[in-house]
Amino acid sequence: MVHLRDTLRQVAVRVAREAGELIETTRRSAVRDVSTKSSATDPVTAGDRAAERLIRDRLAELRPGEPVLGEEEGGAVAVDGVRWVVDPIDGTVNYLYGFPWYSVSVAAQLDGITVAGAVVEPASGRVWSAARDGGATLDGQPLRASAVEDLELTLVATGFAYRPERRASQIEVVRNVLTRVRDIRRTGSAALDLCMVGAGWVDAYFEAGLNPWDWAAGSLIAEEAGAVVELPGTGELGDAVLAAAPGVAAQLRKLLIEAGV
């Protein structure tokens, strides 16, 4: 089992790197071909589509027969055995604008549980990865979540949905949280927010309404770095994702419930 997880981790890194190189070298042309999905503010570029196609093709070569669930092309719903969960560009709005904070996320799940994953930042070349029970790294260096224990000193990342009605409720949650923590950060990439928790660059992250491809790889990286992770449908936060330093996880969960997340 350990060998399988290490192999899946290596494949995730390899494929995510290749997709990252593609979207970075073709960004200028890719962002000229843009359509929308859930709303007028939710874009998909030619880069998203090309990267997912590359990932699917490479996984078919390296791991033939294993199903893929991706943001742009959908795919396998069944969770038995190995399944790949892919976000070709997490942070498409950032990619569209040339704001260098977007990523490629590739995760391998075994019977519905993420066991390996990689998040690659094309603009910087940084590579985050993890295998379950095998630790998490950034460019090969081990990661460790922060040691903060005081909620008032906690730096919290979050994100917002594209649908206006969902944003309205999320703003109310942030309004209630902001006065109780050090500050709030909003970067535009859920996968990288989760990685930042693992690195201790922020102390915690929460967001409601995400899809599996948004959190599949990043949540494992945060968890393997020692963060407390709660995924949609597994606890008291409904469809929200929470990743937090162990010293503040319980306090922040309680605050989020009180705030209505």
N, C-alpha and C positions, 0 to 999 in steps of 0.2 A: 504493500500500500504506500509506504514512504517513497519507494522508487517511482510509482505511478505519479504521485503528487509532484515530485521533483521534475519528472519528464513533462508533465502538463505545464508546470511553471516555465520551463525552458521554451516550450512551444509558444506559450502566451507572450513571453518577452520577444521572441523572434518575430512573430507575426505582427505584434503591436509596433515594433520598431519599423518594419517594412511599411506598414500603413502610415506611420508618422512621417517617414521620408517622402512618401507619395504626396500626402496632403500639404507638406511644407513646400516642396519643389513646384507644386502646381497651384498654389494658393491664388496667385494673381489672376489666373484664368478661371479657376474654380468658382470664385466668388462673383463672377459675372453671370453665372447660371444659377439663379436662386428661385425657389418656389417656397410655399408655406404649408404648414401642417395644421396644428390645432387652432391657430389664430394668425392674424396678420403679422404678429410680432414673433412668431415661432418659425424660423427659416430652416430650410434644408438646401445645401449647396451641392454643386457637382462633386465637390470634394468629399462630402458625406457619402454620396452614392458610390463613388469610385473606391473609396477606402473600404467600405463594407464589402464590395464585390471582391476586392483583393484579399481581404481577410477570409472570406468564405472559400475562395479558390485555394488559398494556401492551406487552410485547415483541411480541406478535402484531400489535399496531397499528403499532408503530414499526419492527419488523424482520420483516415477515410471511414465513412459510415457514421461518424458522430454528429448528431444534429446541432444546429446553430439557431439561436434566438438573437436577432439583431434589431436595432432601432428602426432602420429604414426598410428592411425587407421582411420583418416579422420572422416567423419560423416556428420551430418546435415548441410545443406546450408541454409535452410529456417530460417528466423529470427523472425517469428511471435511467440508471447508467450515467455515462458521461454526456454532458450537454455544455456547449459553449454559449456564453452570453456576451454580446458585443455591442459597444457603442463606438462607431467609427470616428466621430468627433463629439466629445463632450465639451460643450462650450461653443456651440456653432455661432452664436452672436458675436462672441469674442473673435473667432476665426474670421467672420465676415468683415469685421472692422479692423482687423490687424492688431487687435489687443492680444499680446502674447501669453495668454493664459487659457489654453485649451488642451485637450488630451485625447489619446486613443486608449480605450479601456477594453481589455480582453480577459475574460474569466472562464475558468473551467469548473463546472459543478458536477458533483457525484451524488446521484439520488437527491437532487435539489439543494445540496449544500455546497457552497463555494469551497473548493479545496486548493485552488491555485489561481493566480491572477497577476496581471501586469497593467500598469498605467504609464504611458509614455507621453512626455511633453515634447512635441515636435519642434517648438520654437527654441527650446534650450537644450534638447537632447537628453534631459534627465529621464531615468528609468526607475520606476518604483515597482517592486514585485514582492510576492509572498507565496508561501505554501503553507497549508494548515499544519500546525505543529512544527513548522520549519523556519519560523521567523519571517520578518519583513525587512527589506533593505531599500535604500536609495543609492543608486549607482554602486551597489555592492556593500555599502556601509549599513550596519544594523540600525534599526529605528527603535525609538522608545518614546511613548506618550509622556506628556508632562506630569510633574509631581504636584501640581497645584491642588490645594485642599479647600481654599476659600472661594465660595461662589462669587463674591464681589470682586475677586481678582481674576475671574475667568474670562478669557477672550473667546468669543463664540462666533463661529461661522454659520451662515444660513443661506438659503436661496429662495426664489419666488417662482411660482407657476406662471405660465403665459396667459391663462384665462383670467380676465379681470375679476370675476366673482371670487375666484380662489385667492387672488392676490389681496382682496379686501380683508378676508379673514386672516391671512398670514400677516398683514400689517398690524392687525390688532394683537396678535401673539407677540410680535416683535416689540410693540409698544409696551407690553406688560413685562417683557423680559429685559429690555434695555436698561431699565432703572435698577436692576438687581445684579448686573454683571459688569465686568470691566468695560467691555465695548462689543460691538457687532461688526463682523466683516462679511461682505457679499462679493464673491469673486466671479461667479457665473459658471463654475464647473463643479458639480457634485463629486465627481471622482477625485478631483484634486483637493477639494475640501476634506474629504475623508483621509487622503494621504497626508495632508497637513496635520491632522489630529495625530496620526501615527508618528510624525516627525517632531511633534511638540511645537510646531509653528503657530498653531492655535490650540486651545485647550479642549474645545468641544465643537461639534457640528450637529445641527438638526435641520430637517426639512420634511414636509409632508407632500404626498402626491407624486413621489418619484416612481420610475419604472425600474425593473430589475437590472437593465443594462446600465443605469445610472450608478448603482451602488454595488454591483456584484463583485468587482475587483477591489475597489477602494475600501469597502467594508472589511474585507479580509486583511488588507494591509494595515488598517487601523487596529483591528483585533489582535493580529500577530505582534503588533508593537506594544501591546498591553492595554489598549483602550477598552472600555466597556462599550459593547455594540448591541443595539437593539434594532431589529429589522421589522419592516411592516408585517403586522399580523402576529407578532410574537410576544407582545407585552401590552402595557396600558396606553401606549401612544397611538393606537389605531394604525393608520397607514403611514405614519412618520418613521423616518430613520433617525437614530440618535447614536452618535459616537462621542465618547467623553473620557477624559482622564479619570482613572478610578477614584481619585479623591473627591471629585465633584459630581460624579455620574448620578448618584441617588438624589442629591440636592437639585440638580438641573432637571432630572426627570419630574420631580415633584413640582418644580416651578412651571415646567411646560404644561403639565396637566392642569394646574391652576390657571394658566394663561389661556387654556382652551385649544391646545394644539390637536 
